[in-house]
Amino acid sequence: MVIFPLLALTVMAVAPLQAGHAQASASSVTVKAVDQYGNVLPGDYYTVSQIAYGPFSIQREFVVATGVTVSTFAAAAGSEYFLEIFTYGSCTFSHWTGGALSDPMPFTATGAALSFTAVYDCIGAVNNARSSILVNSEYASGAALTGVYAVLERGGATVATGYTPVTFATASGLNYSVIISDSPNANFSKWSNGFETNTITVAANSTRTTLTALFCQTACSSGSGVVVGGNGTAGSITVTSSNLGTGAALTGMYVDLRLDNNHVESGYTPVTFSGLQQGTKYLVVLYGYGDNYFRHFSNGNLQRYSFVTLNATAGQTSYSMNGLYETVPKGQAASLNILAQFPNGTQIGTASEIGGYPQHTPGMYLSVTPPGATAPYTATFTGGSILPFIFFNGQTYTVSMSAGYGNVKFSHWKDDGSTDLTRAFTLSGNSTLIAVYTQG
């Protein structure tokens, strides 16, 4: 999963042991959140409190861990806790997958790994907001046509299916894909707004969005073969790459185009992604290759992730962007890793790989200024997949950390105790810096 630009916390906090459990082992507890269709809802905040027994009641003694879904914390086997999860957007809490209906939910940690999944009702909230997609079908001649199979997807997962005319409930603010199929004597031609592929992406809002699929009774003509906007204009994004020092063109840098955090297309610079929808927010992600390391986009964006929304109304039916790379030969290179941690060593921001696809929960924002410069030339979040940076060994770089987010505040640098957010650092071989943050 990829989250921008807010802080996502993966908190591992060992709960204090209750009396009589001095030898208790750690229990790994994972907290997830999904909608009623099983789609993961990332970033839902939760707290974990230890249960204390008073003379007349059970009460929460103190909070021992906080985090956002999907994440894992450590608990003491045999100890009892309350797990409380908070409202996710316009969705409402329904139940836990084990059948429990209470929030907060009590549980007892064991020596084995535990997993709790909160299920939300996003339909009820959506219906109250009247957010929906109505899918109609008709022949291009205007003749009536019903009973065509349609599928609503989000993030590659099927949300709902039905036969036209069909209304799908949606969550305002999310992107969905509507897929329409051919039927006997009905061959898909295009959508009434001009899109010529049978899959169309829709950004749900707080009202009803109406789509009409047009069909031919026999095989349709091939058409333009591209996805076009409502004004009949094809959209495109062109990505190039250049050397930061010389300005010379670089080729062969890998580019990933994503929509709603899902892979759409990829290519190598210079590359043009055509047939793109107007009014849809795409994410362009650049990668390095060989001795060439991404530093920033030519428009000043210091991260290798850049959002692009094509807008035919504003005349921006195509967009060009250039990634700037620094060449660091292996014989001159050293790595600089930047970590953010809580005092107990819990890391803020993590990187992982799911199904061969890199995922990370971003932590604390940081920027790096190169030798002799006064402004940063690259940036990322701790836990980002661009870390560790590859820089020139023996050179002095300036690292600036963010002051914090919410109740998480910068405290000091672990190696020298400095409380200055910004510090100059001379590389002497591969190095790691740890910035310590506190909560509360």
VODO-748363 format. One record per residue (C-alpha): residue number from 1; x, y, z. Coordinates in steps of 0.5 Angstrom, whole numbers, plus 500, padded with zeros to 3 digits. Layout:
! VODO-748363
rec pos = NUM	px = X	py = Y	pz = Z
...
//
This chain:
! VODO-748363
rec pos = 1	px = 500	py = 500	pz = 500
rec pos = 2	px = 502	py = 507	pz = 498
rec pos = 3	px = 500	py = 513	pz = 503
rec pos = 4	px = 501	py = 521	pz = 501
rec pos = 5	px = 503	py = 525	pz = 504
rec pos = 6	px = 500	py = 524	pz = 511
rec pos = 7	px = 504	py = 520	pz = 517
rec pos = 8	px = 502	py = 513	pz = 518
rec pos = 9	px = 504	py = 510	pz = 524
rec pos = 10	px = 506	py = 502	pz = 525
rec pos = 11	px = 506	py = 502	pz = 533
rec pos = 12	px = 509	py = 496	pz = 537
rec pos = 13	px = 509	py = 497	pz = 544
rec pos = 14	px = 509	py = 492	pz = 549
rec pos = 15	px = 504	py = 492	pz = 554
rec pos = 16	px = 506	py = 492	pz = 562
rec pos = 17	px = 505	py = 485	pz = 565
rec pos = 18	px = 500	py = 484	pz = 570
rec pos = 19	px = 501	py = 481	pz = 577
rec pos = 20	px = 502	py = 474	pz = 576
rec pos = 21	px = 505	py = 474	pz = 569
rec pos = 22	px = 512	py = 476	pz = 570
rec pos = 23	px = 514	py = 471	pz = 565
rec pos = 24	px = 509	py = 472	pz = 560
rec pos = 25	px = 511	py = 472	pz = 552
rec pos = 26	px = 510	py = 477	pz = 547
rec pos = 27	px = 504	py = 476	pz = 543
rec pos = 28	px = 503	py = 479	pz = 536
rec pos = 29	px = 497	py = 483	pz = 535
rec pos = 30	px = 495	py = 485	pz = 528
rec pos = 31	px = 489	py = 490	pz = 527
rec pos = 32	px = 485	py = 491	pz = 520
rec pos = 33	px = 479	py = 495	pz = 517
rec pos = 34	px = 475	py = 493	pz = 511
rec pos = 35	px = 469	py = 495	pz = 508
rec pos = 36	px = 463	py = 490	pz = 507
rec pos = 37	px = 466	py = 488	pz = 501
rec pos = 38	px = 472	py = 486	pz = 504
rec pos = 39	px = 476	py = 492	pz = 501
rec pos = 40	px = 482	py = 494	pz = 506
rec pos = 41	px = 481	py = 501	pz = 509
rec pos = 42	px = 488	py = 503	pz = 510
rec pos = 43	px = 489	py = 509	pz = 515
rec pos = 44	px = 484	py = 507	pz = 520
rec pos = 45	px = 486	py = 510	pz = 527
rec pos = 46	px = 486	py = 505	pz = 533
rec pos = 47	px = 488	py = 505	pz = 541
rec pos = 48	px = 489	py = 499	pz = 545
rec pos = 49	px = 488	py = 500	pz = 553
rec pos = 50	px = 490	py = 495	pz = 558
rec pos = 51	px = 484	py = 493	pz = 563
rec pos = 52	px = 484	py = 494	pz = 570
rec pos = 53	px = 480	py = 491	pz = 575
rec pos = 54	px = 477	py = 496	pz = 580
rec pos = 55	px = 473	py = 494	pz = 586
rec pos = 56	px = 466	py = 495	pz = 583
rec pos = 57	px = 468	py = 495	pz = 575
rec pos = 58	px = 472	py = 494	pz = 569
rec pos = 59	px = 476	py = 500	pz = 567
rec pos = 60	px = 481	py = 502	pz = 562
rec pos = 61	px = 488	py = 503	pz = 566
rec pos = 62	px = 492	py = 507	pz = 560
rec pos = 63	px = 493	py = 507	pz = 553
rec pos = 64	px = 499	py = 502	pz = 551
rec pos = 65	px = 499	py = 502	pz = 544
rec pos = 66	px = 496	py = 506	pz = 538
rec pos = 67	px = 496	py = 505	pz = 530
rec pos = 68	px = 493	py = 506	pz = 524
rec pos = 69	px = 490	py = 500	pz = 520
rec pos = 70	px = 494	py = 495	pz = 517
rec pos = 71	px = 499	py = 495	pz = 523
rec pos = 72	px = 501	py = 490	pz = 528
rec pos = 73	px = 503	py = 491	pz = 536
rec pos = 74	px = 506	py = 487	pz = 541
rec pos = 75	px = 502	py = 485	pz = 547
rec pos = 76	px = 503	py = 481	pz = 553
rec pos = 77	px = 501	py = 474	pz = 553
rec pos = 78	px = 495	py = 473	pz = 559
rec pos = 79	px = 494	py = 480	pz = 559
rec pos = 80	px = 487	py = 483	pz = 558
rec pos = 81	px = 486	py = 489	pz = 553
rec pos = 82	px = 481	py = 494	pz = 550
rec pos = 83	px = 482	py = 495	pz = 543
rec pos = 84	px = 478	py = 501	pz = 540
rec pos = 85	px = 477	py = 503	pz = 533
rec pos = 86	px = 475	py = 510	pz = 530
rec pos = 87	px = 470	py = 512	pz = 525
rec pos = 88	px = 473	py = 511	pz = 518
rec pos = 89	px = 471	py = 517	pz = 513
rec pos = 90	px = 463	py = 517	pz = 512
rec pos = 91	px = 463	py = 509	pz = 514
rec pos = 92	px = 460	py = 506	pz = 520
rec pos = 93	px = 463	py = 501	pz = 525
rec pos = 94	px = 459	py = 494	pz = 524
rec pos = 95	px = 462	py = 489	pz = 527
rec pos = 96	px = 469	py = 485	pz = 528
rec pos = 97	px = 470	py = 479	pz = 524
rec pos = 98	px = 470	py = 474	pz = 530
rec pos = 99	px = 462	py = 476	pz = 531
rec pos = 100	px = 464	py = 481	pz = 536
rec pos = 101	px = 459	py = 487	pz = 536
rec pos = 102	px = 462	py = 492	pz = 541
rec pos = 103	px = 467	py = 498	pz = 540
rec pos = 104	px = 472	py = 498	pz = 544
rec pos = 105	px = 472	py = 490	pz = 544
rec pos = 106	px = 476	py = 486	pz = 550
rec pos = 107	px = 481	py = 481	pz = 548
rec pos = 108	px = 486	py = 477	pz = 552
rec pos = 109	px = 493	py = 476	pz = 549
rec pos = 110	px = 496	py = 469	pz = 548
rec pos = 111	px = 502	py = 467	pz = 546
rec pos = 112	px = 500	py = 466	pz = 539
rec pos = 113	px = 499	py = 471	pz = 533
rec pos = 114	px = 492	py = 474	pz = 533
rec pos = 115	px = 489	py = 478	pz = 528
rec pos = 116	px = 482	py = 483	pz = 529
rec pos = 117	px = 479	py = 486	pz = 523
rec pos = 118	px = 474	py = 491	pz = 524
rec pos = 119	px = 468	py = 491	pz = 518
rec pos = 120	px = 465	py = 498	pz = 516
rec pos = 121	px = 458	py = 499	pz = 513
rec pos = 122	px = 460	py = 504	pz = 508
rec pos = 123	px = 453	py = 503	pz = 504
rec pos = 124	px = 449	py = 506	pz = 509
rec pos = 125	px = 453	py = 512	pz = 510
rec pos = 126	px = 453	py = 512	pz = 502
rec pos = 127	px = 446	py = 512	pz = 501
rec pos = 128	px = 445	py = 517	pz = 506
rec pos = 129	px = 450	py = 522	pz = 502
rec pos = 130	px = 446	py = 519	pz = 496
rec pos = 131	px = 453	py = 517	pz = 493
rec pos = 132	px = 451	py = 512	pz = 487
rec pos = 133	px = 453	py = 510	pz = 480
rec pos = 134	px = 447	py = 509	pz = 475
rec pos = 135	px = 449	py = 505	pz = 469
rec pos = 136	px = 444	py = 505	pz = 463
rec pos = 137	px = 445	py = 501	pz = 457
rec pos = 138	px = 442	py = 503	pz = 450
rec pos = 139	px = 443	py = 502	pz = 442
rec pos = 140	px = 447	py = 507	pz = 439
rec pos = 141	px = 441	py = 508	pz = 435
rec pos = 142	px = 437	py = 510	pz = 441
rec pos = 143	px = 433	py = 504	pz = 441
rec pos = 144	px = 432	py = 501	pz = 448
rec pos = 145	px = 437	py = 496	pz = 451
rec pos = 146	px = 436	py = 493	pz = 458
rec pos = 147	px = 439	py = 487	pz = 462
rec pos = 148	px = 447	py = 488	pz = 460
rec pos = 149	px = 451	py = 485	pz = 465
rec pos = 150	px = 455	py = 491	pz = 469
rec pos = 151	px = 461	py = 490	pz = 475
rec pos = 152	px = 463	py = 495	pz = 480
rec pos = 153	px = 470	py = 495	pz = 482
rec pos = 154	px = 475	py = 499	pz = 487
rec pos = 155	px = 482	py = 497	pz = 487
rec pos = 156	px = 481	py = 491	pz = 483
rec pos = 157	px = 476	py = 488	pz = 487
rec pos = 158	px = 469	py = 487	pz = 485
rec pos = 159	px = 464	py = 491	pz = 490
rec pos = 160	px = 458	py = 489	pz = 486
rec pos = 161	px = 455	py = 487	pz = 480
rec pos = 162	px = 448	py = 487	pz = 476
rec pos = 163	px = 444	py = 488	pz = 470
rec pos = 164	px = 442	py = 495	pz = 467
rec pos = 165	px = 439	py = 499	pz = 469
rec pos = 166	px = 443	py = 498	pz = 475
rec pos = 167	px = 445	py = 503	pz = 481
rec pos = 168	px = 451	py = 502	pz = 485
rec pos = 169	px = 452	py = 505	pz = 492
rec pos = 170	px = 459	py = 508	pz = 492
rec pos = 171	px = 463	py = 512	pz = 498
rec pos = 172	px = 464	py = 519	pz = 496
rec pos = 173	px = 471	py = 521	pz = 494
rec pos = 174	px = 473	py = 514	pz = 492
rec pos = 175	px = 475	py = 512	pz = 485
rec pos = 176	px = 471	py = 506	pz = 482
rec pos = 177	px = 471	py = 502	pz = 475
rec pos = 178	px = 465	py = 500	pz = 472
rec pos = 179	px = 466	py = 494	pz = 467
rec pos = 180	px = 460	py = 493	pz = 462
rec pos = 181	px = 460	py = 487	pz = 458
rec pos = 182	px = 457	py = 485	pz = 451
rec pos = 183	px = 451	py = 481	pz = 450
rec pos = 184	px = 447	py = 477	pz = 445
rec pos = 185	px = 446	py = 482	pz = 439
rec pos = 186	px = 449	py = 487	pz = 443
rec pos = 187	px = 456	py = 489	pz = 442
rec pos = 188	px = 459	py = 495	pz = 446
rec pos = 189	px = 461	py = 501	pz = 442
rec pos = 190	px = 463	py = 506	pz = 447
rec pos = 191	px = 460	py = 510	pz = 453
rec pos = 192	px = 455	py = 516	pz = 452
rec pos = 193	px = 461	py = 521	pz = 454
rec pos = 194	px = 466	py = 519	pz = 449
rec pos = 195	px = 470	py = 513	pz = 452
rec pos = 196	px = 471	py = 508	pz = 448
rec pos = 197	px = 473	py = 502	pz = 452
rec pos = 198	px = 468	py = 498	pz = 456
rec pos = 199	px = 472	py = 500	pz = 463
rec pos = 200	px = 471	py = 507	pz = 465
rec pos = 201	px = 474	py = 510	pz = 472
rec pos = 202	px = 469	py = 514	pz = 476
rec pos = 203	px = 470	py = 519	pz = 482
rec pos = 204	px = 464	py = 518	pz = 486
rec pos = 205	px = 461	py = 524	pz = 489
rec pos = 206	px = 456	py = 526	pz = 494
rec pos = 207	px = 451	py = 525	pz = 488
rec pos = 208	px = 448	py = 520	pz = 483
rec pos = 209	px = 453	py = 519	pz = 477
rec pos = 210	px = 449	py = 517	pz = 471
rec pos = 211	px = 453	py = 513	pz = 466
rec pos = 212	px = 450	py = 510	pz = 459
rec pos = 213	px = 453	py = 505	pz = 455
rec pos = 214	px = 452	py = 505	pz = 447
rec pos = 215	px = 452	py = 498	pz = 444
rec pos = 216	px = 451	py = 496	pz = 436
rec pos = 217	px = 447	py = 490	pz = 434
rec pos = 218	px = 452	py = 487	pz = 430
rec pos = 219	px = 460	py = 488	pz = 431
rec pos = 220	px = 462	py = 495	pz = 432
rec pos = 221	px = 467	py = 499	pz = 428
rec pos = 222	px = 474	py = 499	pz = 431
rec pos = 223	px = 474	py = 506	pz = 433
rec pos = 224	px = 480	py = 510	pz = 435
rec pos = 225	px = 482	py = 505	pz = 440
rec pos = 226	px = 483	py = 510	pz = 445
rec pos = 227	px = 480	py = 512	pz = 452
rec pos = 228	px = 478	py = 519	pz = 450
rec pos = 229	px = 475	py = 525	pz = 455
rec pos = 230	px = 467	py = 527	pz = 454
rec pos = 231	px = 470	py = 533	pz = 449
rec pos = 232	px = 473	py = 527	pz = 445
rec pos = 233	px = 480	py = 529	pz = 447
rec pos = 234	px = 485	py = 524	pz = 448
rec pos = 235	px = 489	py = 525	pz = 454
rec pos = 236	px = 497	py = 523	pz = 455
rec pos = 237	px = 502	py = 524	pz = 460
rec pos = 238	px = 509	py = 524	pz = 457
rec pos = 239	px = 515	py = 522	pz = 462
rec pos = 240	px = 523	py = 524	pz = 461
rec pos = 241	px = 529	py = 524	pz = 465
rec pos = 242	px = 535	py = 528	pz = 465
rec pos = 243	px = 542	py = 528	pz = 468
rec pos = 244	px = 542	py = 533	pz = 474
rec pos = 245	px = 549	py = 536	pz = 473
rec pos = 246	px = 549	py = 536	pz = 466
rec pos = 247	px = 542	py = 537	pz = 463
rec pos = 248	px = 543	py = 531	pz = 458
rec pos = 249	px = 538	py = 526	pz = 457
rec pos = 250	px = 537	py = 520	pz = 460
rec pos = 251	px = 534	py = 514	pz = 457
rec pos = 252	px = 531	py = 507	pz = 460
rec pos = 253	px = 529	py = 510	pz = 467
rec pos = 254	px = 523	py = 506	pz = 469
rec pos = 255	px = 516	py = 509	pz = 470
rec pos = 256	px = 510	py = 506	pz = 474
rec pos = 257	px = 503	py = 509	pz = 472
rec pos = 258	px = 498	py = 508	pz = 478
rec pos = 259	px = 491	py = 510	pz = 479
rec pos = 260	px = 487	py = 509	pz = 486
rec pos = 261	px = 494	py = 506	pz = 488
rec pos = 262	px = 494	py = 501	pz = 483
rec pos = 263	px = 498	py = 499	pz = 477
rec pos = 264	px = 495	py = 502	pz = 470
rec pos = 265	px = 501	py = 502	pz = 465
rec pos = 266	px = 509	py = 502	pz = 466
rec pos = 267	px = 515	py = 504	pz = 461
rec pos = 268	px = 522	py = 507	pz = 460
rec pos = 269	px = 524	py = 514	pz = 459
rec pos = 270	px = 522	py = 517	pz = 455
rec pos = 271	px = 515	py = 514	pz = 455
rec pos = 272	px = 508	py = 517	pz = 453
rec pos = 273	px = 502	py = 514	pz = 457
rec pos = 274	px = 496	py = 516	pz = 452
rec pos = 275	px = 489	py = 514	pz = 452
rec pos = 276	px = 488	py = 517	pz = 459
rec pos = 277	px = 481	py = 520	pz = 462
rec pos = 278	px = 480	py = 527	pz = 463
rec pos = 279	px = 479	py = 529	pz = 471
rec pos = 280	px = 482	py = 523	pz = 473
rec pos = 281	px = 488	py = 523	pz = 478
rec pos = 282	px = 494	py = 519	pz = 476
rec pos = 283	px = 500	py = 518	pz = 480
rec pos = 284	px = 507	py = 517	pz = 476
rec pos = 285	px = 512	py = 514	pz = 480
rec pos = 286	px = 520	py = 514	pz = 478
rec pos = 287	px = 525	py = 509	pz = 479
rec pos = 288	px = 533	py = 509	pz = 479
rec pos = 289	px = 537	py = 505	pz = 475
rec pos = 290	px = 545	py = 503	pz = 475
rec pos = 291	px = 549	py = 509	pz = 478
rec pos = 292	px = 543	py = 514	pz = 476
rec pos = 293	px = 539	py = 516	pz = 482
rec pos = 294	px = 532	py = 520	pz = 482
rec pos = 295	px = 533	py = 527	pz = 486
rec pos = 296	px = 527	py = 531	pz = 484
rec pos = 297	px = 522	py = 533	pz = 478
rec pos = 298	px = 524	py = 539	pz = 474
rec pos = 299	px = 518	py = 542	pz = 477
rec pos = 300	px = 521	py = 542	pz = 484
rec pos = 301	px = 517	py = 536	pz = 487
rec pos = 302	px = 523	py = 533	pz = 491
rec pos = 303	px = 519	py = 526	pz = 491
rec pos = 304	px = 519	py = 521	pz = 486
rec pos = 305	px = 511	py = 520	pz = 487
rec pos = 306	px = 508	py = 526	pz = 483
rec pos = 307	px = 500	py = 526	pz = 482
rec pos = 308	px = 497	py = 529	pz = 475
rec pos = 309	px = 490	py = 530	pz = 473
rec pos = 310	px = 489	py = 532	pz = 466
rec pos = 311	px = 484	py = 537	pz = 465
rec pos = 312	px = 481	py = 539	pz = 458
rec pos = 313	px = 477	py = 545	pz = 460
rec pos = 314	px = 483	py = 548	pz = 462
rec pos = 315	px = 487	py = 546	pz = 456
rec pos = 316	px = 491	py = 541	pz = 459
rec pos = 317	px = 489	py = 535	pz = 455
rec pos = 318	px = 497	py = 533	pz = 455
rec pos = 319	px = 502	py = 533	pz = 461
rec pos = 320	px = 510	py = 533	pz = 460
rec pos = 321	px = 514	py = 532	pz = 466
rec pos = 322	px = 522	py = 531	pz = 467
rec pos = 323	px = 525	py = 527	pz = 472
rec pos = 324	px = 532	py = 529	pz = 474
rec pos = 325	px = 537	py = 524	pz = 476
rec pos = 326	px = 544	py = 524	pz = 480
rec pos = 327	px = 550	py = 519	pz = 477
rec pos = 328	px = 554	py = 516	pz = 483
rec pos = 329	px = 559	py = 511	pz = 481
rec pos = 330	px = 559	py = 505	pz = 485
rec pos = 331	px = 567	py = 507	pz = 487
rec pos = 332	px = 565	py = 513	pz = 490
rec pos = 333	px = 558	py = 511	pz = 493
rec pos = 334	px = 556	py = 510	pz = 500
rec pos = 335	px = 549	py = 509	pz = 503
rec pos = 336	px = 545	py = 514	pz = 508
rec pos = 337	px = 539	py = 511	pz = 511
rec pos = 338	px = 535	py = 515	pz = 515
rec pos = 339	px = 530	py = 512	pz = 521
rec pos = 340	px = 525	py = 515	pz = 525
rec pos = 341	px = 524	py = 511	pz = 532
rec pos = 342	px = 520	py = 512	pz = 538
rec pos = 343	px = 524	py = 511	pz = 545
rec pos = 344	px = 523	py = 504	pz = 545
rec pos = 345	px = 526	py = 503	pz = 538
rec pos = 346	px = 519	py = 502	pz = 535
rec pos = 347	px = 520	py = 504	pz = 527
rec pos = 348	px = 516	py = 510	pz = 524
rec pos = 349	px = 515	py = 508	pz = 517
rec pos = 350	px = 516	py = 501	pz = 514
rec pos = 351	px = 517	py = 498	pz = 507
rec pos = 352	px = 515	py = 491	pz = 505
rec pos = 353	px = 514	py = 488	pz = 499
rec pos = 354	px = 507	py = 484	pz = 497
rec pos = 355	px = 506	py = 480	pz = 491
rec pos = 356	px = 513	py = 483	pz = 488
rec pos = 357	px = 510	py = 490	pz = 489
rec pos = 358	px = 513	py = 495	pz = 493
rec pos = 359	px = 509	py = 497	pz = 499
rec pos = 360	px = 511	py = 502	pz = 505
rec pos = 361	px = 507	py = 506	pz = 510
rec pos = 362	px = 510	py = 513	pz = 510
rec pos = 363	px = 513	py = 516	pz = 517
rec pos = 364	px = 516	py = 522	pz = 518
rec pos = 365	px = 518	py = 527	pz = 512
rec pos = 366	px = 525	py = 529	pz = 511
rec pos = 367	px = 529	py = 533	pz = 506
rec pos = 368	px = 537	py = 533	pz = 504
rec pos = 369	px = 541	py = 539	pz = 501
rec pos = 370	px = 547	py = 537	pz = 497
rec pos = 371	px = 554	py = 539	pz = 499
rec pos = 372	px = 555	py = 547	pz = 497
rec pos = 373	px = 547	py = 548	pz = 496
rec pos = 374	px = 542	py = 552	pz = 500
rec pos = 375	px = 536	py = 548	pz = 498
rec pos = 376	px = 534	py = 541	pz = 499
rec pos = 377	px = 534	py = 537	pz = 492
rec pos = 378	px = 531	py = 531	pz = 494
rec pos = 379	px = 526	py = 528	pz = 500
rec pos = 380	px = 522	py = 522	pz = 502
rec pos = 381	px = 518	py = 519	pz = 508
rec pos = 382	px = 522	py = 515	pz = 513
rec pos = 383	px = 520	py = 508	pz = 511
rec pos = 384	px = 520	py = 510	pz = 504
rec pos = 385	px = 522	py = 505	pz = 498
rec pos = 386	px = 528	py = 510	pz = 496
rec pos = 387	px = 531	py = 509	pz = 502
rec pos = 388	px = 537	py = 508	pz = 503
rec pos = 389	px = 540	py = 514	pz = 499
rec pos = 390	px = 546	py = 513	pz = 495
rec pos = 391	px = 550	py = 519	pz = 495
rec pos = 392	px = 558	py = 521	pz = 494
rec pos = 393	px = 562	py = 518	pz = 500
rec pos = 394	px = 566	py = 523	pz = 504
rec pos = 395	px = 561	py = 529	pz = 502
rec pos = 396	px = 557	py = 533	pz = 507
rec pos = 397	px = 550	py = 533	pz = 506
rec pos = 398	px = 545	py = 537	pz = 510
rec pos = 399	px = 539	py = 533	pz = 513
rec pos = 400	px = 532	py = 536	pz = 515
rec pos = 401	px = 527	py = 532	pz = 519
rec pos = 402	px = 520	py = 534	pz = 520
rec pos = 403	px = 518	py = 537	pz = 527
rec pos = 404	px = 512	py = 532	pz = 527
rec pos = 405	px = 505	py = 530	pz = 526
rec pos = 406	px = 499	py = 530	pz = 531
rec pos = 407	px = 502	py = 528	pz = 538
rec pos = 408	px = 508	py = 526	pz = 535
rec pos = 409	px = 514	py = 530	pz = 536
rec pos = 410	px = 521	py = 530	pz = 534
rec pos = 411	px = 526	py = 529	pz = 540
rec pos = 412	px = 533	py = 528	pz = 538
rec pos = 413	px = 538	py = 525	pz = 534
rec pos = 414	px = 540	py = 518	pz = 537
rec pos = 415	px = 547	py = 518	pz = 536
rec pos = 416	px = 549	py = 525	pz = 539
rec pos = 417	px = 543	py = 527	pz = 543
rec pos = 418	px = 542	py = 534	pz = 538
rec pos = 419	px = 535	py = 537	pz = 539
rec pos = 420	px = 536	py = 541	pz = 532
rec pos = 421	px = 532	py = 538	pz = 526
rec pos = 422	px = 537	py = 540	pz = 521
rec pos = 423	px = 544	py = 537	pz = 522
rec pos = 424	px = 550	py = 537	pz = 517
rec pos = 425	px = 553	py = 530	pz = 516
rec pos = 426	px = 559	py = 528	pz = 513
rec pos = 427	px = 559	py = 521	pz = 510
rec pos = 428	px = 564	py = 516	pz = 512
rec pos = 429	px = 562	py = 509	pz = 509
rec pos = 430	px = 555	py = 507	pz = 509
rec pos = 431	px = 551	py = 510	pz = 515
rec pos = 432	px = 545	py = 510	pz = 519
rec pos = 433	px = 542	py = 516	pz = 522
rec pos = 434	px = 536	py = 515	pz = 527
rec pos = 435	px = 531	py = 521	pz = 529
rec pos = 436	px = 527	py = 520	pz = 536
rec pos = 437	px = 520	py = 522	pz = 536
rec pos = 438	px = 516	py = 522	pz = 542
rec pos = 439	px = 508	py = 521	pz = 543
rec pos = 440	px = 504	py = 526	pz = 548
//
